[in-house]
């Protein structure tokens, strides 16, 4: 299967070196990217693209916050205010305690969203594509930013996909629940959103009972897991819950919110996966659903994330390894029947 990545230097313009979500995490991925993976240039999203998901008033507010209402300064080469702008010399401000912006952040976010659309379009054309973009997006809802996220890249790509196909599935394996993505599609019966995440951590959403509303009832699947879970827990939830629900919905396109903060060395997560496990999950999704995949980078801040992304690409190229899965934790084994009952799989 052909595969590719979309990325570029534009993403370094949204940066704060003392923040966990900084350009260094993307540079480390690119340094370990397999040499045979074609790199495609980023694509900017149009206003129409983002307004399918985000409210115009929010976009206007966000752009103005980036351009005007930030605690930043232009610095010259001597560090003096008012000097000519040189790349990466903005002092970023914050729009909440952990989400920073600078005067270029809105444009960079448009490129992240547009590149996610491009990855989806390549998937529809039969090529697995990974949008290696930042800032991440799955916490951003229609009219708010949070959790490092400004625009919801995956949601923008899914909304664009709905102009081309009938149904879309989103799989979110980031350590944190994608509350923004869920909120955007909660009443939509054309998007199936499935999240496997650590319970009782930021943003403290994504319970079993959150399954959609109105026409979207049953199209949201949440699998909160206790800290310390391994690939055995994830494989069980994917095999017994997530993938059967998606197969039942018969999507035309699958988009993965790929957050590698599920790795054991990640500073903001508490799970126990290793890089090869993320490749295993990718292969499991690909082999079960038999649909080309679009992936969008979400979280992932630990030293082994580059190895995990390389394992994802190995899986996308249909490379498989023999795998001996550990048993799920007792807590997971207890929860699976409950999730099956909720989603009519029992």
C-alpha positions as CSV (number, residue, x, y, z in Angstrom):
1,X,0.0,0.0,0.0
2,X,1.3,3.4,-0.9
3,X,1.8,5.9,1.9
4,X,3.1,9.4,2.5
5,X,3.4,12.2,5.0
6,X,2.5,15.9,4.9
7,X,4.6,18.3,6.8
8,X,6.8,21.3,6.4
9,X,8.7,24.2,8.1
10,X,5.6,26.3,8.4
11,X,4.8,24.5,11.7
12,X,7.9,25.9,13.5
13,X,6.3,29.3,13.4
14,X,3.9,28.3,16.2
15,X,6.5,27.5,18.8
16,X,7.4,28.0,22.5
17,X,10.6,26.2,23.4
18,X,9.8,25.9,27.1
19,X,6.4,24.2,26.3
20,X,5.9,20.5,26.0
21,X,4.0,21.1,22.7
22,X,6.9,22.6,20.7
23,X,8.5,22.2,17.3
24,X,11.1,19.9,18.7
25,X,8.6,17.1,19.0
26,X,7.9,17.3,15.2
27,X,11.6,17.6,14.4
28,X,12.4,14.5,16.3
29,X,9.8,12.6,14.4
30,X,11.1,13.8,11.0
31,X,14.7,12.8,12.0
32,X,13.5,9.2,12.4
33,X,11.1,9.1,9.5
34,X,11.8,6.1,7.2
35,X,13.7,7.4,4.1
36,X,11.2,5.9,1.6
37,X,8.3,7.9,2.9
38,X,7.5,10.8,0.4
39,X,7.1,14.1,2.2
40,X,4.5,16.4,0.7
41,X,4.2,20.1,1.4
42,X,1.5,21.5,3.8
43,X,-1.7,22.9,2.4
44,X,-3.6,25.8,3.9
45,X,-7.3,25.4,4.7
46,X,-9.8,27.8,3.3
47,X,-12.3,29.8,5.3
48,X,-15.0,27.5,4.0
49,X,-13.1,24.5,5.2
50,X,-12.8,25.6,8.8
51,X,-16.3,27.2,8.9
52,X,-17.8,23.7,8.4
53,X,-16.6,23.0,11.9
54,X,-15.9,26.3,13.7
55,X,-18.2,29.2,14.3
56,X,-17.2,32.4,12.3
57,X,-17.2,34.4,15.5
58,X,-14.7,32.1,17.1
59,X,-12.4,32.2,14.1
60,X,-12.5,36.0,14.1
61,X,-11.8,36.1,17.8
62,X,-8.9,33.6,17.6
63,X,-7.3,35.4,14.7
64,X,-7.5,38.7,16.6
65,X,-6.1,37.1,19.7
66,X,-3.1,35.9,17.8
67,X,-2.5,39.1,16.0
68,X,-3.3,41.8,18.5
69,X,-4.2,40.6,22.0
70,X,-1.1,38.7,23.0
71,X,1.6,39.5,25.4
72,X,4.4,39.5,22.9
73,X,7.0,41.8,21.4
74,X,8.9,42.1,18.2
75,X,12.5,41.8,19.0
76,X,15.5,42.9,17.0
77,X,18.8,41.1,16.9
78,X,19.8,42.8,20.2
79,X,16.7,41.7,22.0
80,X,15.1,45.2,21.9
81,X,11.3,45.7,21.4
82,X,10.1,47.1,18.1
83,X,12.9,45.6,16.0
84,X,12.4,43.8,12.7
85,X,10.9,40.3,13.1
86,X,13.2,37.4,12.7
87,X,11.8,33.8,12.6
88,X,10.9,32.4,16.0
89,X,11.5,35.6,18.0
90,X,7.9,36.1,19.1
91,X,7.3,35.9,22.8
92,X,4.1,33.8,22.9
93,X,1.1,34.6,25.0
94,X,-1.5,32.3,26.4
95,X,-5.3,32.1,25.8
96,X,-5.7,29.7,28.7
97,X,-3.2,28.3,31.2
98,X,-1.7,25.7,28.8
99,X,-2.6,26.9,25.3
100,X,-0.2,29.4,23.8
101,X,-0.3,31.6,20.7
102,X,1.8,34.1,18.8
103,X,1.0,36.4,15.9
104,X,1.6,33.6,13.4
105,X,-0.3,30.8,15.2
106,X,-3.6,31.3,13.4
107,X,-2.0,30.9,10.0
108,X,-0.1,27.9,11.2
109,X,-3.3,26.3,12.5
110,X,-4.9,26.9,9.1
111,X,-2.0,24.9,7.5
112,X,-2.5,22.1,10.1
113,X,-6.2,21.9,9.2
114,X,-5.6,22.1,5.5
115,X,-2.9,19.4,5.6
116,X,-5.3,17.1,7.4
117,X,-7.8,17.6,4.7
118,X,-5.1,16.8,2.1
119,X,-4.2,13.6,4.0
120,X,-7.9,12.6,4.0
121,X,-8.2,13.3,0.2
122,X,-5.1,11.1,-0.5
123,X,-6.7,8.3,1.6
124,X,-9.8,8.5,-0.5
125,X,-7.6,8.2,-3.6
126,X,-6.1,5.0,-2.1
127,X,-3.0,6.2,-0.4
128,X,-2.4,6.0,3.4
129,X,-1.3,9.5,4.5
130,X,-0.1,10.9,7.8
131,X,-0.5,14.6,8.4
132,X,2.5,15.4,10.7
133,X,1.2,18.8,11.8
134,X,1.0,21.0,14.8
135,X,-0.6,22.5,16.8
136,X,-2.8,19.5,17.6
137,X,-6.6,19.8,17.4
138,X,-8.8,17.3,19.1
139,X,-9.6,19.4,22.1
140,X,-10.7,22.4,20.0
141,X,-14.5,22.6,19.6
142,X,-16.7,24.7,17.4
143,X,-16.2,27.9,19.5
144,X,-13.3,27.3,21.9
145,X,-9.6,26.4,22.1
146,X,-8.0,24.4,24.8
147,X,-5.4,21.8,25.6
148,X,-2.8,23.1,23.1
149,X,-5.4,23.0,20.3
150,X,-6.6,26.0,18.2
151,X,-8.5,24.4,15.3
152,X,-9.8,20.8,15.2
153,X,-7.7,19.4,12.4
154,X,-9.4,15.9,12.3
155,X,-12.9,17.4,12.5
156,X,-12.1,19.8,9.6
157,X,-10.9,16.9,7.6
158,X,-13.9,14.8,8.4
159,X,-16.3,17.6,7.6
160,X,-14.7,18.1,4.2
161,X,-14.9,14.3,3.7
162,X,-18.6,14.5,4.1
163,X,-18.8,16.6,1.0
164,X,-17.3,13.8,-0.9
165,X,-18.5,10.6,0.7
166,X,-21.5,9.5,2.9
167,X,-19.9,8.3,6.2
168,X,-16.7,8.9,8.1
169,X,-15.2,7.1,11.1
170,X,-12.7,8.8,13.5
171,X,-10.6,6.7,15.8
172,X,-8.8,8.7,18.6
173,X,-6.1,6.8,20.5
174,X,-4.6,9.8,22.1
175,X,-4.1,9.4,25.9
176,X,-6.6,12.3,26.4
177,X,-10.3,12.3,25.4
178,X,-10.9,14.3,22.2
179,X,-13.7,16.3,23.8
180,X,-13.7,18.9,20.9
181,X,-14.1,16.3,18.2
182,X,-16.9,14.6,20.2
183,X,-18.7,17.9,20.8
184,X,-18.6,18.8,17.1
185,X,-20.1,15.6,15.8
186,X,-22.2,14.6,18.9
187,X,-25.5,14.9,17.0
188,X,-24.3,13.7,13.6
189,X,-25.2,10.3,12.3
190,X,-22.7,10.4,9.4
191,X,-19.6,10.5,11.7
192,X,-18.7,7.7,14.1
193,X,-16.3,9.0,16.7
194,X,-14.5,6.4,18.8
195,X,-12.1,7.3,21.6
196,X,-9.9,5.1,23.8
197,X,-8.4,7.2,26.5
198,X,-7.1,7.4,30.0
199,X,-9.9,8.1,32.6
200,X,-9.8,10.8,35.2
201,X,-7.3,13.0,33.4
202,X,-7.6,16.2,31.3
203,X,-10.2,17.1,30.0
204,X,-12.2,14.8,32.3
205,X,-14.8,13.9,29.7
206,X,-15.5,10.8,27.6
207,X,-17.5,8.5,29.9
208,X,-19.2,5.3,28.7
209,X,-22.5,7.0,28.8
210,X,-21.5,9.7,26.3
211,X,-22.9,8.0,23.2
212,X,-24.3,10.9,21.1
213,X,-27.6,12.8,21.0
214,X,-30.5,13.0,18.6
215,X,-29.6,11.6,15.2
216,X,-26.1,11.0,16.5
217,X,-27.2,8.6,19.3
218,X,-24.9,5.6,19.2
219,X,-22.4,7.2,16.9
220,X,-20.0,8.2,19.8
221,X,-18.1,5.4,21.4
222,X,-15.9,6.1,24.5
223,X,-13.6,3.6,26.2
224,X,-12.0,5.1,29.2
225,X,-9.3,3.0,30.6
226,X,-7.4,3.0,33.9
227,X,-3.8,4.2,34.0
228,X,-1.1,1.6,33.3
229,X,-2.9,-0.2,30.5
230,X,-0.8,-2.1,27.9
231,X,-1.4,-3.1,24.3
232,X,-3.4,-6.0,25.7
233,X,-6.0,-3.6,26.9
234,X,-6.1,-1.5,23.8
235,X,-6.2,-4.6,21.5
236,X,-9.1,-6.0,23.4
237,X,-11.1,-2.8,23.3
238,X,-10.3,-2.3,19.6
239,X,-11.2,-5.9,18.7
240,X,-14.3,-6.2,20.8
241,X,-15.8,-2.7,20.7
242,X,-14.3,-0.1,18.4
243,X,-13.8,-2.0,15.2
244,X,-17.1,-3.9,15.4
245,X,-19.0,-0.6,15.8
246,X,-17.2,1.0,12.9
247,X,-17.8,-2.1,10.7
248,X,-21.5,-1.8,11.4
249,X,-21.5,1.9,10.3
250,X,-19.8,1.0,7.0
251,X,-17.7,4.2,6.7
252,X,-16.1,5.3,3.4
253,X,-13.1,6.9,5.1
254,X,-11.2,6.4,8.4
255,X,-9.3,9.2,10.1
256,X,-7.1,8.5,13.1
257,X,-6.4,11.1,15.7
258,X,-2.9,9.7,16.4
259,X,-1.7,10.8,19.7
260,X,1.4,8.9,20.9
261,X,1.2,10.1,24.5
262,X,0.0,6.6,25.3
263,X,3.6,5.5,25.3
264,X,5.2,4.5,28.6
265,X,7.8,7.3,28.5
266,X,5.4,10.1,27.8
267,X,5.6,13.0,30.3
268,X,1.8,13.8,30.1
269,X,0.3,10.2,29.9
270,X,0.2,7.2,32.2
271,X,-0.2,4.3,29.9
272,X,2.3,1.5,29.3
273,X,2.6,1.0,25.5
274,X,5.8,0.8,23.6
275,X,6.4,2.0,20.0
276,X,5.8,-1.3,18.3
277,X,2.4,-1.4,20.0
278,X,1.3,1.7,18.1
279,X,2.3,0.0,14.8
280,X,0.3,-3.1,15.9
281,X,-2.8,-0.9,16.5
282,X,-2.4,0.7,13.0
283,X,-2.1,-2.7,11.4
284,X,-5.2,-4.0,13.3
285,X,-7.3,-1.1,12.1
286,X,-6.0,-1.5,8.5
287,X,-6.5,-5.3,8.3
288,X,-9.9,-5.3,9.9
289,X,-11.5,-2.4,8.1
290,X,-9.6,-2.8,4.8
291,X,-9.8,1.0,4.1
292,X,-7.0,3.4,3.4
293,X,-6.2,5.5,6.4
294,X,-5.6,9.2,7.0
295,X,-3.8,9.9,10.2
296,X,-3.4,13.3,11.9
297,X,-0.8,14.0,14.6
298,X,-2.3,14.8,18.0
299,X,-0.3,14.5,21.3
300,X,2.9,12.6,22.0
301,X,5.8,14.3,23.8
302,X,8.2,11.5,24.9
303,X,11.5,10.4,23.5
304,X,10.1,7.2,21.9
305,X,7.4,9.0,19.8
306,X,9.6,9.0,16.7
307,X,10.1,5.3,16.9
308,X,6.3,4.9,17.3
309,X,5.6,7.0,14.2
310,X,8.1,4.9,12.2
311,X,6.2,1.8,13.4
312,X,3.0,3.3,12.1
313,X,4.5,3.8,8.7
314,X,5.8,0.2,8.7
315,X,2.2,-1.0,9.4
316,X,0.8,1.3,6.7
317,X,3.2,-0.4,4.3
318,X,1.6,-3.7,5.3
319,X,4.7,-4.9,7.2
320,X,3.5,-7.1,10.1
321,X,5.3,-8.7,13.0
322,X,4.4,-11.7,15.1
323,X,2.8,-10.4,18.3
324,X,2.2,-11.9,21.7
325,X,-0.4,-9.8,23.4
326,X,-0.5,-9.5,27.2
327,X,-3.7,-10.1,28.9
328,X,-5.9,-7.1,29.5
329,X,-6.1,-5.8,33.1
330,X,-9.0,-7.1,35.2
331,X,-10.5,-3.6,35.2
332,X,-10.6,-3.6,31.4
333,X,-12.1,-7.2,31.2
334,X,-14.8,-6.0,33.5
335,X,-15.6,-2.9,31.4
336,X,-15.8,-4.6,28.0
337,X,-19.1,-6.3,28.6
338,X,-20.6,-3.0,29.8
339,X,-19.4,-1.3,26.7
340,X,-20.8,-4.1,24.5
341,X,-24.2,-3.7,26.2
342,X,-24.2,0.0,25.7
343,X,-23.4,-0.3,22.0
344,X,-25.6,-3.3,21.2
345,X,-22.7,-5.7,20.7
346,X,-23.6,-8.1,23.6
